[in-house]
Amino acid sequence: MPSLNITFTDEEHRELREAAERETVSLKTFVHDAVIAAASSRKRQVAEISKRVATVSAELNRRLA
């Protein structure tokens, strides 16, 4: 299974560790879930924006026809 080696400052690492403890999960699980959520969010945003652009384009194309 692929893995990443990510460098954090001491302060960033402390904040991540504390956040994981608040969620009662391991640091590895916390960071993994955060990255997957961020990637999914971006994918969803792109899909929503694409849908809006397609709607506007369709209306403009209809007017120009």
N, C-alpha and C positions, 0 to 999 in steps of 0.2 A: 504494500500500500504506500503511495507517495506521501512524503511529509515535507514540511518546510522548517527552516531554521530562521527565526525572526529575531532581530536584535531590538531590545528596548532599553531605555535609560533606566536607572535604578528607580526613579520616581514613577515612571510608567509601569514598570514591573510591579512595584508596590501597589499601585492603584488597581491594576488588573487582579492581583492576588486578593486584595481586600474585596473587590467586587465579586470574585468567584466565591469567597467565603460567605458573603451576604446571600448569595444564591445557593449556598450549600452544594456546590459542585466543584470538581477539580479545576485547576487553572487551565489545563489542556482542554477540557470540555467547554469551559466558559469561552475561551478564545476561539475554538472551533465553531461553536454556535453563533458567536458574534460575527465572524467572517462570513459564514453561510447566510445569515440573515441580511447582512449588508449586500452581498452579491445578489440575493433574491430580490431585495428591494430595488436595486438598480435595474435589474431585468424587468421588473414590473413597471417601473417608471418609464423605461424605454418603450415598452409595449403600449402604455397609456398615451404617451406623447405621439407615437406612431399612429395610433388610432385617431387622435384629434387631427393630426396633419392630413390623414387620408380623408376625413370628413370634410375639412375645409377645402382640400384640393378638389374633391368631388363636386362641391358646391360651386367653386370657381370655374371648373371645367364645364359644368352645366351652363353657367352664365355665358361663357365664351363660345359655346357651341352654336 
